[in-house]
């Protein structure tokens, strides 16, 4: 398991500590959750970019136009 040292302003540290207490977890576990969320978002964006790079820009725009026509500006 790796170790990371994070330097935070005192007020931010206090708020993170309060958040962890509210969630009945440790600051370490809270940062672990934050890391998993950030990596999940990063992976999803990368998958999207790979798929988008293989697609047709015209086909994608045509599909968006079709959806807009069907659903309008609701």
C-alpha positions as CSV (number, residue, x, y, z in Angstrom):
1,X,0.0,0.0,0.0
2,X,1.4,3.4,-0.9
3,X,1.6,6.4,1.3
4,X,0.7,10.0,0.3
5,X,1.2,13.1,2.4
6,X,-1.3,15.9,1.6
7,X,-0.7,19.4,2.9
8,X,-3.9,21.3,3.4
9,X,-4.8,24.7,5.0
10,X,-5.9,24.2,8.6
11,X,-9.5,25.2,7.8
12,X,-9.7,22.7,5.0
13,X,-8.3,20.0,7.2
14,X,-10.8,20.8,9.9
15,X,-13.7,20.5,7.4
16,X,-12.4,17.2,6.0
17,X,-12.1,15.9,9.6
18,X,-15.7,16.9,10.3
19,X,-16.9,15.3,7.0
20,X,-15.2,12.1,7.9
21,X,-16.7,12.2,11.4
22,X,-20.2,12.8,9.9
23,X,-19.8,9.8,7.7
24,X,-18.4,7.8,10.6
25,X,-15.2,7.0,8.7
26,X,-11.6,7.9,8.9
27,X,-9.9,10.6,6.8
28,X,-7.8,7.9,5.1
29,X,-10.9,6.0,4.1
30,X,-12.6,9.3,2.9
31,X,-9.6,10.1,0.7
32,X,-9.7,6.5,-0.6
33,X,-13.3,7.1,-1.6
34,X,-12.4,10.4,-3.3
35,X,-9.6,8.7,-5.2
36,X,-11.8,5.9,-6.4
37,X,-14.4,8.4,-7.6
38,X,-11.8,10.5,-9.4
39,X,-10.3,7.5,-11.1
40,X,-13.7,6.2,-12.1
41,X,-14.5,9.5,-13.7
42,X,-11.1,9.6,-15.4
43,X,-11.6,6.1,-16.8
44,X,-15.1,6.9,-18.1
45,X,-13.8,10.0,-19.9
46,X,-10.9,8.1,-21.4
47,X,-13.3,5.3,-22.6
48,X,-15.6,8.0,-24.1
49,X,-12.7,9.6,-25.9
50,X,-11.5,6.3,-27.4
51,X,-15.0,5.4,-28.6
52,X,-15.6,8.9,-29.9
53,X,-12.3,8.9,-31.8
54,X,-13.5,5.8,-33.7
55,X,-16.9,7.2,-34.5
56,X,-18.2,9.5,-37.3
57,X,-18.6,13.1,-36.4
58,X,-21.3,13.6,-39.0
59,X,-23.3,10.5,-37.7
60,X,-23.0,11.8,-34.1
61,X,-24.3,15.3,-35.1
62,X,-27.1,13.7,-37.2
63,X,-28.2,11.7,-34.2
64,X,-28.1,14.7,-31.9
65,X,-30.2,16.6,-34.4
66,X,-32.7,13.7,-34.6
67,X,-33.0,13.6,-30.8
68,X,-33.5,17.4,-30.6
69,X,-36.2,17.2,-33.3
70,X,-37.9,14.4,-31.4
71,X,-37.6,15.8,-27.9
72,X,-37.5,19.5,-28.7
73,X,-36.4,22.1,-26.2
74,X,-38.5,20.5,-23.3
